[in-house]
Amino acid sequence: MKLDNRTLQALNRAVRHCGSAAALAAQTGVDPGCISRYLRGRVKSISDDNTRKLKRFLDRDMVPAACAPGRVMEWKEVGNDPALLLGNRESEVALRVEDVQMAPRICARDIIVVRPAESLEKIPENRIVVALCREKGLARCRLLCRRLRNLGGRLWFFSDDPEGCFFPAESVQVMWSGVVLRKICEL
Protein backbone atom coordinates (compact mmCIF):
# COMPACT_ATOMS: atom_id res chain seq x y z
CA MET A 1 0.00 0.00 0.00
CA LYS A 2 1.32 3.42 -0.93
CA LEU A 3 2.04 5.61 2.09
CA ASP A 4 0.15 8.73 1.00
CA ASN A 5 -1.02 11.67 3.15
CA ARG A 6 -4.42 10.11 3.92
CA THR A 7 -2.80 6.85 5.09
CA LEU A 8 -0.22 8.75 7.14
CA GLN A 9 -2.97 10.81 8.81
CA ALA A 10 -4.88 7.62 9.70
CA LEU A 11 -1.70 6.08 11.08
CA ASN A 12 -1.01 9.19 13.18
CA ARG A 13 -4.59 9.11 14.54
CA ALA A 14 -4.15 5.45 15.49
CA VAL A 15 -0.87 6.19 17.28
CA ARG A 16 -2.39 9.12 19.19
CA HIS A 17 -5.41 7.07 20.19
CA CYS A 18 -3.32 4.08 21.31
CA GLY A 19 -0.95 6.34 23.21
CA SER A 20 2.26 5.50 21.34
CA ALA A 21 3.68 3.76 18.30
CA ALA A 22 4.69 0.87 20.59
CA ALA A 23 1.09 0.49 21.81
CA LEU A 24 -0.17 0.42 18.21
CA ALA A 25 2.50 -2.15 17.39
CA ALA A 26 1.36 -4.30 20.32
CA GLN A 27 -2.26 -4.10 19.13
CA THR A 28 -1.48 -5.03 15.54
CA GLY A 29 1.62 -7.21 15.66
CA VAL A 30 3.52 -4.81 13.37
CA ASP A 31 7.18 -4.24 14.29
CA PRO A 32 7.46 -0.94 16.22
CA GLY A 33 10.45 0.00 14.06
CA CYS A 34 8.29 -0.25 10.93
CA ILE A 35 5.64 2.02 12.41
CA SER A 36 8.35 4.52 13.35
CA ARG A 37 9.75 4.46 9.79
CA TYR A 38 6.25 4.98 8.36
CA LEU A 39 5.62 7.97 10.63
CA ARG A 40 8.97 9.57 9.78
CA GLY A 41 8.41 9.20 6.05
CA ARG A 42 11.43 6.93 5.62
CA VAL A 43 9.53 4.55 3.36
CA LYS A 44 7.13 5.13 0.45
CA SER A 45 4.88 2.11 1.00
CA ILE A 46 3.65 -0.36 3.60
CA SER A 47 4.28 -4.06 2.99
CA ASP A 48 1.29 -6.27 2.15
CA ASP A 49 1.63 -8.12 5.47
CA ASN A 50 1.72 -4.92 7.52
CA THR A 51 -1.12 -3.44 5.46
CA ARG A 52 -3.23 -6.44 6.40
CA LYS A 53 -2.34 -6.03 10.10
CA LEU A 54 -3.04 -2.29 10.07
CA LYS A 55 -6.13 -2.51 7.85
CA ARG A 56 -8.70 -1.99 10.61
CA PHE A 57 -6.96 1.28 11.55
CA LEU A 58 -6.32 2.60 8.05
CA ASP A 59 -9.77 1.93 6.54
CA ARG A 60 -11.78 3.89 9.11
CA ASP A 61 -12.02 7.51 10.03
CA MET A 62 -12.22 6.55 13.68
CA VAL A 63 -9.80 4.27 15.46
CA PRO A 64 -11.59 1.25 16.95
CA ALA A 65 -12.12 1.13 20.68
CA ALA A 66 -10.04 -2.06 20.85
CA CYS A 67 -6.95 0.15 20.58
CA ALA A 68 -7.74 2.08 23.73
CA PRO A 69 -4.51 2.56 25.59
CA GLY A 70 -3.92 -0.13 28.15
CA ARG A 71 -1.78 0.09 31.21
CA VAL A 72 1.42 -1.88 31.42
CA MET A 73 1.32 -3.74 34.73
CA GLU A 74 4.52 -4.18 36.67
CA TRP A 75 5.51 -7.75 37.59
CA LYS A 76 5.86 -7.04 41.32
CA GLU A 77 2.59 -5.09 41.35
CA VAL A 78 0.68 -8.16 40.15
CA GLY A 79 2.47 -10.39 42.67
CA ASN A 80 1.43 -8.03 45.47
CA ASP A 81 -2.14 -7.62 44.18
CA PRO A 82 -3.24 -10.78 42.31
CA ALA A 83 -6.72 -9.31 41.83
CA LEU A 84 -5.28 -7.28 38.96
CA LEU A 85 -5.18 -10.48 36.90
CA LEU A 86 -7.75 -12.67 38.62
CA GLY A 87 -10.62 -10.52 37.41
CA ASN A 88 -9.40 -10.64 33.81
CA ARG A 89 -10.36 -13.80 31.94
CA GLU A 90 -10.96 -12.28 28.49
CA SER A 91 -8.82 -9.31 27.44
CA GLU A 92 -5.10 -9.18 26.70
CA VAL A 93 -2.81 -7.69 29.32
CA ALA A 94 0.61 -6.07 29.06
CA LEU A 95 3.17 -6.94 31.72
CA ARG A 96 6.69 -5.59 32.29
CA VAL A 97 8.94 -8.49 33.25
CA GLU A 98 10.82 -7.84 36.48
CA ASP A 99 13.73 -10.23 36.30
CA VAL A 100 15.28 -12.68 33.89
CA GLN A 101 12.48 -15.13 33.27
CA MET A 102 13.07 -16.73 29.90
CA ALA A 103 16.46 -15.37 28.81
CA PRO A 104 17.48 -14.92 26.11
CA ARG A 105 13.97 -14.78 24.61
CA ILE A 106 12.30 -12.70 27.35
CA CYS A 107 14.49 -10.60 29.64
CA ALA A 108 14.15 -8.07 32.44
CA ARG A 109 12.26 -4.89 31.46
CA ASP A 110 10.69 -6.49 28.35
CA ILE A 111 6.98 -5.85 28.01
CA ILE A 112 4.98 -8.92 27.07
CA VAL A 113 1.41 -9.09 25.79
CA VAL A 114 -0.52 -12.01 27.26
CA ARG A 115 -3.89 -13.50 26.28
CA PRO A 116 -5.70 -15.19 29.20
CA ALA A 117 -6.37 -18.93 28.89
CA GLU A 118 -9.10 -21.00 30.50
CA SER A 119 -6.55 -23.39 31.95
CA LEU A 120 -3.03 -24.71 31.40
CA GLU A 121 -4.47 -27.87 29.86
CA LYS A 122 -6.00 -25.85 27.02
CA ILE A 123 -2.72 -24.15 26.07
CA PRO A 124 -0.91 -25.72 23.10
CA GLU A 125 2.32 -27.63 23.73
CA ASN A 126 5.61 -25.72 23.95
CA ARG A 127 4.09 -22.21 24.25
CA ILE A 128 5.48 -19.54 26.55
CA VAL A 129 2.99 -18.83 29.31
CA VAL A 130 2.52 -16.51 32.25
CA ALA A 131 1.03 -18.06 35.36
CA LEU A 132 -0.02 -16.53 38.63
CA CYS A 133 0.87 -19.24 41.13
CA ARG A 134 0.79 -19.97 44.80
CA GLU A 135 3.13 -22.57 46.17
CA LYS A 136 1.13 -25.20 47.93
CA GLY A 137 0.89 -24.41 51.63
CA LEU A 138 1.99 -20.78 51.21
CA ALA A 139 -0.20 -17.68 51.03
CA ARG A 140 2.03 -15.48 48.86
CA CYS A 141 1.47 -15.43 45.09
CA ARG A 142 4.14 -15.14 42.45
CA LEU A 143 4.04 -14.50 38.75
CA LEU A 144 6.15 -16.64 36.48
CA CYS A 145 6.91 -16.79 32.78
CA ARG A 146 7.95 -20.21 31.49
CA ARG A 147 7.59 -22.56 28.56
CA LEU A 148 4.82 -25.14 29.08
CA ARG A 149 5.64 -28.72 28.12
CA ASN A 150 3.76 -31.99 28.42
CA LEU A 151 6.03 -34.84 29.50
CA GLY A 152 4.45 -38.22 30.08
CA GLY A 153 1.00 -36.73 30.48
CA ARG A 154 2.15 -34.19 33.09
CA LEU A 155 2.55 -30.46 32.50
CA TRP A 156 5.92 -28.92 33.33
CA PHE A 157 7.23 -25.35 33.45
CA PHE A 158 10.63 -24.95 31.73
CA SER A 159 12.96 -21.99 31.31
CA ASP A 160 14.67 -21.29 27.97
CA ASP A 161 17.73 -20.34 30.01
CA PRO A 162 19.95 -23.48 30.13
CA GLU A 163 20.66 -22.76 33.79
CA GLY A 164 17.02 -22.00 34.59
CA CYS A 165 14.83 -24.26 36.67
CA PHE A 166 12.01 -26.55 35.62
CA PHE A 167 9.27 -28.01 37.76
CA PRO A 168 5.90 -29.77 37.41
CA ALA A 169 2.86 -27.51 37.16
CA GLU A 170 1.11 -29.64 39.76
CA SER A 171 3.66 -28.49 42.39
CA VAL A 172 1.97 -25.07 42.47
CA GLN A 173 -1.61 -23.86 42.56
CA VAL A 174 -2.18 -22.00 39.27
CA MET A 175 -4.72 -19.25 39.86
CA TRP A 176 -4.46 -17.53 36.45
CA SER A 177 -2.67 -18.38 33.23
CA GLY A 178 -2.20 -16.90 29.80
CA VAL A 179 -0.26 -17.34 26.56
CA VAL A 180 2.47 -14.86 25.63
CA LEU A 181 1.52 -13.45 22.23
CA ARG A 182 4.45 -11.11 21.67
CA LYS A 183 7.04 -9.00 23.43
CA ILE A 184 8.07 -5.41 23.16
CA CYS A 185 11.69 -4.85 24.14
CA GLU A 186 12.35 -2.04 26.57
CA LEU A 187 14.22 0.67 24.67
JOVENFEN-V559387 format. One line per field, one symbol per residue. phi: phi as a letter, one per 30 degrees, with the letter a starting at -180 (. if undefined). A space follows every 50 residues. Layout:
# JOVENFEN-V559387
phi: ???
This chain:
# JOVENFEN-V559387
phi: .dccddddddddddddddjadddddddcideeddddddddidbcbceedd dddcedcddcdcddddceeccdddededddbedecedccbcdbcbcddbd cbecdbbeidcccbcebdaddcdeeicdbcbcbbdejcddcbcbbbdcbc biicdbcbcddecdcbaddddbcdcabacddabbddc
